[in-house]
């Protein structure tokens, strides 16, 4: 698994290097930010003629691997504090620019079409009638780490091991649930909201670690002035309004 992540990081690094040029920004964001940051990108470019924003979305851990491999990223937005902490420890970010900008929640969702009636709570996943449960790979996906935290506290992590289907980002987990390929899956509330026509939330387990999103400008950014401007846009009124539209809360 680790070799695959490194290989993919190298490929993405090469493609981002080709895309990087003067007057451009590369923003790497957690997969759960895809829709919201897509709209923020459009709004920022409209307010800043001449600046082009290239967005790159994946699991936060995968994005960290890309940056470690030398990907020319200007702004990094993670779905958890742990990944940003690692980026800070490796001196990849300008710590003075680090700021929390959004909050989310972990939810348990099941397919809306032909749902398994047994799935009504986290505890119900231990029932023999539940065969497959999707979650993010906890090694690289924040939603997977939050899920592991909840299941471990409930005493179900080992119990459900044989039923677990890992996704390499939260969008993949959501796809598994949406297509009815699993009985249930753990995703973020914002993802379930986007796919409300295909999935239904049955529980919102409380996580010991708050689900907050930090962002920061990269220490090696070749366009720090514009990168800081983008970060300020995200945390400013326009960015916060867009984030709220997609269900994100204030941190």
C-alpha positions as CSV (number, residue, x, y, z in Angstrom):
1,X,0.0,0.0,0.0
2,X,2.8,2.4,1.0
3,X,4.7,1.7,-2.3
4,X,1.5,2.5,-4.3
5,X,1.0,5.8,-2.5
6,X,4.6,6.8,-3.2
7,X,4.3,5.8,-6.9
8,X,1.1,7.8,-7.3
9,X,2.6,10.7,-5.5
10,X,5.5,10.8,-7.9
11,X,3.2,10.8,-10.9
12,X,1.0,13.6,-9.5
13,X,4.2,15.6,-8.6
14,X,5.3,15.4,-12.3
15,X,1.9,16.5,-13.6
16,X,1.7,19.4,-11.1
17,X,5.2,20.5,-12.0
18,X,4.1,20.8,-15.7
19,X,1.0,22.8,-14.7
20,X,2.9,25.3,-12.5
21,X,3.8,28.6,-14.1
22,X,3.9,32.3,-13.3
23,X,0.5,33.8,-12.3
24,X,-0.8,30.4,-11.3
25,X,-1.5,28.7,-8.0
26,X,-1.8,25.0,-7.1
27,X,-4.1,24.2,-4.3
28,X,-4.2,20.7,-2.9
29,X,-7.3,19.9,-0.8
30,X,-8.9,17.0,1.0
31,X,-11.3,15.0,-1.2
32,X,-14.2,16.2,0.9
33,X,-13.5,19.7,-0.2
34,X,-13.9,19.0,-4.0
35,X,-17.3,20.7,-4.5
36,X,-16.8,23.6,-2.2
37,X,-13.2,24.4,-3.3
38,X,-14.3,24.1,-6.9
39,X,-16.7,27.0,-6.4
40,X,-14.2,28.9,-4.3
41,X,-11.6,28.6,-7.1
42,X,-14.1,30.1,-9.6
43,X,-15.0,33.0,-7.3
44,X,-11.3,33.7,-6.5
45,X,-10.3,33.7,-10.1
46,X,-13.1,36.1,-10.9
47,X,-11.9,38.5,-8.2
48,X,-8.3,38.1,-9.2
49,X,-8.0,38.4,-13.0
50,X,-4.7,37.0,-14.3
51,X,-4.4,34.3,-11.6
52,X,-5.3,30.7,-12.5
53,X,-5.9,28.2,-9.7
54,X,-5.2,24.5,-10.4
55,X,-6.9,22.3,-7.8
56,X,-5.8,18.8,-6.8
57,X,-8.0,16.6,-4.6
58,X,-7.2,13.4,-2.8
59,X,-6.9,11.9,0.7
60,X,-5.0,14.2,2.9
61,X,-2.3,11.6,3.6
62,X,-1.8,11.1,-0.2
63,X,-1.5,14.9,-0.7
64,X,1.1,15.0,2.0
65,X,3.1,12.2,0.2
66,X,2.9,14.3,-3.0
67,X,4.3,17.4,-1.2
68,X,7.1,15.3,0.3
69,X,7.9,14.1,-3.2
70,X,8.4,17.7,-4.3
71,X,5.0,18.5,-5.8
72,X,4.9,22.3,-6.5
73,X,1.9,23.1,-4.2
74,X,1.1,26.6,-3.0
75,X,-1.8,26.0,-0.5
76,X,-2.6,22.8,1.4
77,X,-6.0,22.1,3.0
78,X,-6.4,19.0,5.1
79,X,-9.4,17.2,6.6
80,X,-7.6,16.7,9.9
81,X,-5.1,18.3,12.2
82,X,-2.9,15.2,12.3
83,X,-1.9,15.4,8.6
84,X,-1.2,19.2,8.9
85,X,0.8,18.5,12.0
86,X,3.0,16.1,10.0
87,X,3.4,18.7,7.3
88,X,4.5,21.2,9.9
89,X,6.9,18.8,11.5
90,X,8.5,18.2,8.1
91,X,8.7,22.0,7.6
92,X,6.6,21.8,4.5
93,X,4.3,24.7,5.5
94,X,4.7,28.3,6.5
95,X,3.4,27.9,10.1
96,X,2.5,31.5,10.4
97,X,-0.2,31.0,7.7
98,X,-1.8,27.9,9.3
99,X,-5.4,28.4,10.2
100,X,-8.5,26.3,10.8
101,X,-11.3,27.2,8.4
102,X,-14.0,24.6,8.6
103,X,-15.6,21.9,10.7
104,X,-17.4,18.7,9.7
105,X,-18.9,15.6,11.3
106,X,-18.6,11.9,10.8
107,X,-21.7,10.0,9.8
108,X,-22.8,6.5,9.1
109,X,-24.8,6.2,5.9
110,X,-26.5,3.4,4.0
111,X,-27.8,3.2,0.4
112,X,-31.1,4.8,-0.1
113,X,-32.1,2.2,-2.7
114,X,-32.8,-1.2,-1.1
115,X,-31.2,-0.3,2.2
116,X,-30.3,-3.1,4.7
117,X,-32.9,-2.5,7.5
118,X,-30.5,-3.9,10.0
119,X,-28.3,-0.9,9.7
120,X,-29.7,1.6,12.2
121,X,-26.7,2.5,14.4
122,X,-23.0,2.0,14.8
123,X,-23.6,-1.0,17.1
124,X,-25.9,-2.6,14.5
125,X,-23.0,-3.1,12.2
126,X,-21.9,-6.1,14.3
127,X,-25.1,-8.0,13.3
128,X,-24.6,-11.0,11.1
129,X,-27.0,-9.5,8.6
130,X,-24.5,-6.8,7.8
131,X,-21.8,-8.1,5.5
132,X,-19.8,-5.1,4.2
133,X,-18.9,-1.8,5.8
134,X,-16.9,0.9,3.9
135,X,-14.5,3.3,5.5
136,X,-11.4,5.3,4.5
137,X,-8.0,3.6,4.7
138,X,-6.9,4.9,8.2
139,X,-3.3,5.0,7.1
140,X,-3.9,7.9,4.7
141,X,-7.6,9.0,4.9
142,X,-8.8,11.3,7.8
143,X,-12.3,9.9,7.7
144,X,-10.8,6.5,8.2
145,X,-8.9,7.6,11.2
146,X,-12.0,9.2,12.7
147,X,-13.9,6.0,12.0
148,X,-11.3,3.8,13.7
149,X,-11.5,6.1,16.7
150,X,-15.2,5.7,17.0
151,X,-15.2,1.9,16.3
152,X,-12.3,1.3,18.8
153,X,-14.2,3.2,21.5
154,X,-17.3,1.2,20.8
155,X,-15.2,-2.1,21.0
156,X,-16.0,-2.9,17.4
157,X,-12.8,-2.3,15.5
158,X,-11.6,-6.0,15.7
159,X,-15.2,-7.3,15.5
160,X,-15.9,-5.6,12.2
161,X,-12.4,-6.2,10.6
162,X,-13.6,-9.0,8.3
163,X,-16.5,-6.8,7.0
164,X,-14.3,-3.7,6.3
165,X,-13.9,-2.4,2.7
166,X,-11.3,0.4,2.5
167,X,-11.6,3.4,0.2
168,X,-8.6,5.5,-0.7
169,X,-10.5,8.7,-0.1
170,X,-13.9,9.6,1.3
171,X,-15.3,10.0,-2.2
172,X,-14.6,6.4,-3.0
173,X,-16.3,5.3,0.3
174,X,-19.3,7.4,-0.7
175,X,-19.4,5.8,-4.1
176,X,-19.4,2.3,-2.5
177,X,-22.5,3.3,-0.4
178,X,-24.2,5.2,-3.3
179,X,-24.0,2.2,-5.6
180,X,-25.2,-0.2,-2.9
181,X,-21.9,-2.2,-3.0
182,X,-21.8,-2.1,0.8
183,X,-24.4,-2.2,3.6
184,X,-23.1,1.0,5.1
185,X,-20.2,3.4,5.1
186,X,-18.6,6.1,7.2
187,X,-18.3,9.4,5.4
188,X,-18.4,13.1,6.3
189,X,-21.7,14.8,6.8
190,X,-21.0,17.2,3.8
191,X,-20.4,14.2,1.5
192,X,-23.7,12.5,2.5
193,X,-25.4,15.8,2.0
194,X,-24.2,16.1,-1.6
195,X,-25.4,12.5,-2.3
196,X,-28.6,12.9,-0.4
197,X,-30.5,11.4,-3.3
198,X,-28.5,8.2,-3.1
199,X,-27.6,7.7,0.6
200,X,-29.3,8.3,3.9
201,X,-27.6,9.0,7.2
202,X,-28.6,6.7,10.1
203,X,-26.2,7.9,12.8
204,X,-23.8,10.7,13.6
205,X,-21.3,9.2,16.1
206,X,-19.4,11.6,18.3
207,X,-15.7,11.7,17.6
208,X,-13.2,12.3,20.5
209,X,-11.2,14.4,18.1
210,X,-13.1,17.3,16.5
211,X,-13.4,17.1,12.8
212,X,-11.7,20.4,11.8
213,X,-10.0,21.5,8.6
214,X,-6.7,23.5,8.6
215,X,-5.1,25.2,5.6
216,X,-1.6,26.7,5.1
217,X,0.6,28.2,2.5
218,X,3.5,25.9,1.6
219,X,7.0,27.0,2.7
220,X,8.3,26.3,-0.8
221,X,5.5,28.1,-2.6
222,X,6.8,30.1,-5.6
223,X,3.9,32.5,-5.4
224,X,3.5,33.2,-1.7
225,X,1.7,36.5,-2.1
226,X,-1.1,35.1,-4.2
227,X,-1.1,31.9,-2.1
228,X,-1.8,34.0,1.1
229,X,-4.4,35.9,-0.8
230,X,-6.2,32.6,-1.7
231,X,-5.9,31.4,1.9
232,X,-7.4,34.7,3.1
233,X,-10.2,34.4,0.5
234,X,-11.1,30.9,1.9
235,X,-11.3,32.2,5.5
236,X,-12.9,35.5,4.5
237,X,-16.7,36.2,4.1
238,X,-16.9,35.0,0.5
239,X,-15.1,31.7,1.2
240,X,-17.0,31.0,4.4
241,X,-20.3,31.6,2.6
242,X,-19.5,29.0,0.0
243,X,-18.3,26.5,2.6
244,X,-21.6,27.0,4.5
245,X,-23.5,26.4,1.3
246,X,-22.0,22.9,1.2
247,X,-22.7,22.1,4.8
248,X,-19.4,23.0,6.4
249,X,-19.5,24.6,9.8
250,X,-17.2,27.2,11.3
251,X,-14.3,25.7,13.2
